[in-house]
Amino acid sequence: MKWKRTLTAEEVAMIVKGLEGAGSIVQAQQPSFEGDYKYNYSDAMEAEAICGALLEEINLVDPHYSDQIDDRVLANTHLVIALRARTCDEGHLVPHLTTVTRESAAQWFLSMGDIEKAKRLMPSIETGSISLTSQNSLKDSSQDIPRTPEPSLLDSLGMMAIMLAKKQANLSRSNKPNASQIVTAIEQTAADYGYSLEQISNLQRDISMAVKKVLGETG
């Protein structure tokens, strides 16, 4: 875990309590076959408590729901989600599999005055470097993060393409949406508003796939 830049709550807790050699916190709490403990039991119990607190805050800072949290609460958080683990069906957060950045976890401990644990995560961290902007930035950007599960977004994209094709003949071909023309129309509209579109190179393919999904086509 020494070289990992993103960590789960359990990995963070194990690092700050010196339990990296154990496979998990639970394993660190278990005695060996001889009945002795390889790791300090109180350290393992504290790691469990730390992990629980981190999981609670990961739920709190989930960008998909942070707009439902009081800004005064988010203003004092430091964790930044690196990879949001989610359920396949409805896209709900899976906290124990979600990772946070190592730096934000160090800032989390530093904000509580626990310099020792912060330095276990980042030895070079400055004691006066607490950043209150990380979560604020996450809060601000959360407004731009879709909250609708991806499968539903894909269905909606297909339906909107079909609606557009029905309203404008130049956006259809053989009574079906013309994905290429729709993308061109989107680019023209964006230009009219002075808006710069980025990373839409796969939009035509996505529209075609979405339309096929809505129409029940395969291949």
C-alpha positions as CSV (number, residue, x, y, z in Angstrom):
1,M,0.0,0.0,0.0
2,K,3.0,2.3,0.3
3,W,2.9,3.4,-3.3
4,K,-0.8,3.6,-3.8
5,R,-2.2,7.1,-4.4
6,T,-5.8,6.1,-3.7
7,L,-7.0,4.0,-0.8
8,T,-10.1,2.4,0.6
9,A,-11.2,3.4,4.1
10,E,-9.9,0.1,5.5
11,E,-6.5,0.6,3.8
12,V,-6.2,4.1,5.3
13,A,-7.0,2.8,8.7
14,M,-4.5,-0.1,8.5
15,I,-1.7,2.2,7.3
16,V,-2.1,4.7,10.1
17,K,-2.2,2.0,12.7
18,G,0.8,0.0,11.3
19,L,-1.3,-3.0,10.2
20,E,-0.2,-3.1,6.5
21,G,1.0,-6.7,6.9
22,A,-2.4,-8.0,7.8
23,G,-4.8,-9.0,5.1
24,S,-7.6,-7.0,6.7
25,I,-8.6,-5.4,10.0
26,V,-10.5,-8.5,11.0
27,Q,-7.5,-10.7,10.4
28,A,-5.4,-8.3,12.5
29,Q,-7.8,-8.8,15.4
30,Q,-7.5,-12.6,15.2
31,P,-5.0,-14.6,17.2
32,S,-2.7,-17.1,15.6
33,F,-3.1,-20.9,15.9
34,E,-0.8,-20.7,18.9
35,G,-3.2,-18.2,20.6
36,D,-1.0,-15.2,20.5
37,Y,-1.6,-12.0,18.5
38,K,0.8,-10.9,15.7
39,Y,-0.6,-7.3,15.9
40,N,-1.5,-5.2,18.9
41,Y,-5.2,-5.8,19.5
42,S,-5.9,-2.3,20.6
43,D,-4.4,-1.0,17.4
44,A,-6.6,-3.3,15.4
45,M,-9.7,-2.1,17.3
46,E,-8.8,1.5,16.8
47,A,-8.3,0.8,13.1
48,E,-11.8,-0.6,13.0
49,A,-13.1,2.6,14.6
50,I,-11.2,4.8,12.2
51,C,-12.4,2.8,9.2
52,G,-16.0,3.2,10.4
53,A,-15.6,7.0,10.7
54,L,-14.0,7.2,7.2
55,L,-16.9,5.2,5.7
56,E,-19.4,7.6,7.3
57,E,-17.6,10.5,5.7
58,I,-17.3,8.8,2.4
59,N,-21.1,8.5,2.4
60,L,-21.2,12.2,3.3
61,V,-19.0,13.5,0.5
62,D,-20.5,11.2,-2.2
63,P,-20.8,13.7,-5.1
64,H,-24.0,12.2,-6.3
65,Y,-25.8,13.2,-3.1
66,S,-23.7,16.1,-1.7
67,D,-26.3,18.6,-2.8
68,Q,-28.5,17.1,-0.1
69,I,-26.0,17.9,2.7
70,D,-25.8,21.2,4.5
71,D,-23.0,23.3,3.1
72,R,-21.7,24.1,6.6
73,V,-21.1,20.3,7.1
74,L,-19.3,19.9,3.8
75,A,-17.2,23.0,4.4
76,N,-15.3,21.1,7.2
77,T,-14.7,17.8,5.3
78,H,-11.5,16.9,3.5
79,L,-12.0,13.5,1.9
80,V,-12.0,13.5,-1.9
81,I,-13.4,10.4,-3.6
82,A,-11.0,9.1,-6.2
83,L,-13.0,6.1,-7.5
84,R,-16.7,5.8,-6.7
85,A,-17.6,2.2,-6.4
86,R,-21.3,1.6,-7.1
87,T,-23.9,-1.0,-7.5
88,C,-24.6,-2.3,-11.0
89,D,-28.3,-1.8,-10.9
90,E,-29.1,1.6,-9.5
91,G,-25.6,3.1,-9.1
92,H,-25.7,3.4,-5.4
93,L,-22.4,4.1,-3.5
94,V,-20.5,1.1,-2.1
95,P,-18.5,2.9,0.6
96,H,-16.1,0.0,1.6
97,L,-15.0,-0.4,-2.1
98,T,-14.8,3.3,-2.8
99,T,-11.3,4.9,-2.7
100,V,-10.2,8.3,-1.6
101,T,-7.0,10.2,-2.4
102,R,-4.1,9.6,0.0
103,E,-3.5,13.3,0.4
104,S,-7.1,14.0,1.3
105,A,-7.0,11.2,3.9
106,A,-3.9,12.8,5.4
107,Q,-5.6,16.2,5.5
108,W,-8.5,14.5,7.2
109,F,-6.3,13.4,10.1
110,L,-4.4,16.7,10.1
111,S,-7.6,18.6,10.5
112,M,-8.3,16.6,13.7
113,G,-4.8,17.4,15.1
114,D,-3.5,13.9,14.6
115,I,-0.2,14.8,12.9
116,E,1.3,11.3,13.5
117,K,-1.4,9.5,11.5
118,A,-1.3,12.2,8.8
119,K,2.5,11.7,8.3
120,R,2.1,7.9,8.2
121,L,0.1,8.5,5.0
122,M,2.2,11.4,3.7
123,P,5.5,11.9,5.5
124,S,6.1,15.1,3.6
125,I,2.8,16.8,4.5
126,E,3.1,20.2,6.1
127,T,1.4,20.6,9.5
128,G,-0.1,23.9,8.4
129,S,-1.3,22.7,5.0
130,I,-4.9,21.9,5.8
131,S,-6.9,22.5,2.7
132,L,-10.5,23.5,3.0
133,T,-10.9,23.8,-0.7
134,S,-10.8,20.1,-1.7
135,Q,-14.3,19.3,-0.5
136,N,-15.6,22.7,-1.4
137,S,-14.4,22.2,-5.0
138,L,-16.1,18.8,-4.9
139,K,-19.3,20.4,-3.7
140,D,-19.2,22.9,-6.5
141,S,-18.5,20.4,-9.2
142,S,-21.1,18.0,-7.9
143,Q,-23.7,20.1,-9.6
144,D,-22.2,18.9,-12.9
145,I,-22.3,15.2,-12.1
146,P,-25.2,13.2,-13.4
147,R,-27.3,11.6,-10.7
148,T,-29.3,9.4,-13.1
149,P,-27.9,5.8,-13.4
150,E,-25.9,5.3,-16.6
151,P,-28.4,2.7,-18.1
152,S,-31.2,5.2,-17.7
153,L,-29.1,8.0,-19.2
154,L,-28.4,5.8,-22.2
155,D,-32.1,5.0,-22.6
156,S,-32.9,8.7,-22.4
157,L,-30.2,9.6,-25.0
158,G,-31.8,7.1,-27.4
159,M,-35.3,8.4,-26.8
160,M,-34.2,12.1,-27.3
161,A,-32.5,11.1,-30.5
162,I,-35.7,9.5,-31.8
163,M,-37.7,12.5,-30.8
164,L,-35.4,14.9,-32.6
165,A,-35.4,12.7,-35.7
166,K,-39.2,12.8,-35.8
167,K,-39.3,16.6,-35.5
168,Q,-36.5,17.3,-38.0
169,A,-36.3,15.3,-41.2
170,N,-32.6,16.1,-41.8
171,L,-31.8,14.3,-38.5
172,S,-33.2,11.0,-39.8
173,R,-32.2,8.4,-42.3
174,S,-34.4,5.5,-43.4
175,N,-36.9,6.5,-40.7
176,K,-34.3,6.2,-38.0
177,P,-32.2,8.8,-36.2
178,N,-29.1,9.8,-38.1
179,A,-26.5,9.9,-35.3
180,S,-23.9,11.7,-37.4
181,Q,-26.3,14.5,-38.3
182,I,-27.4,14.8,-34.7
183,V,-23.8,15.2,-33.5
184,T,-23.3,17.9,-36.1
185,A,-26.4,19.7,-35.0
186,I,-25.2,19.5,-31.3
187,E,-21.8,21.0,-32.3
188,Q,-23.5,23.8,-34.3
189,T,-25.8,24.6,-31.4
190,A,-22.8,24.6,-29.0
191,A,-21.0,27.0,-31.3
192,D,-24.0,29.3,-31.4
193,Y,-23.9,29.6,-27.6
194,G,-20.1,29.9,-27.5
195,Y,-19.8,26.7,-25.6
196,S,-16.8,24.5,-26.1
197,L,-17.6,20.8,-26.2
198,E,-14.9,18.4,-25.0
199,Q,-14.5,14.6,-25.2
200,I,-17.5,14.0,-27.6
201,S,-15.5,11.9,-30.1
202,N,-17.6,8.8,-29.1
203,L,-20.9,10.6,-29.0
204,Q,-22.0,9.4,-32.4
205,R,-21.4,5.8,-31.4
206,D,-23.2,6.3,-28.1
207,I,-26.2,7.7,-29.8
208,S,-26.4,4.8,-32.3
209,M,-26.0,2.3,-29.4
210,A,-28.7,4.1,-27.4
211,V,-31.1,4.1,-30.3
212,K,-30.6,0.4,-30.9
213,K,-31.2,-0.3,-27.2
214,V,-34.4,1.6,-27.2
215,L,-35.7,0.0,-30.4
216,G,-34.7,-3.4,-29.2
217,E,-32.2,-4.0,-32.0
218,T,-29.0,-6.0,-31.6
219,G,-25.7,-5.9,-33.4
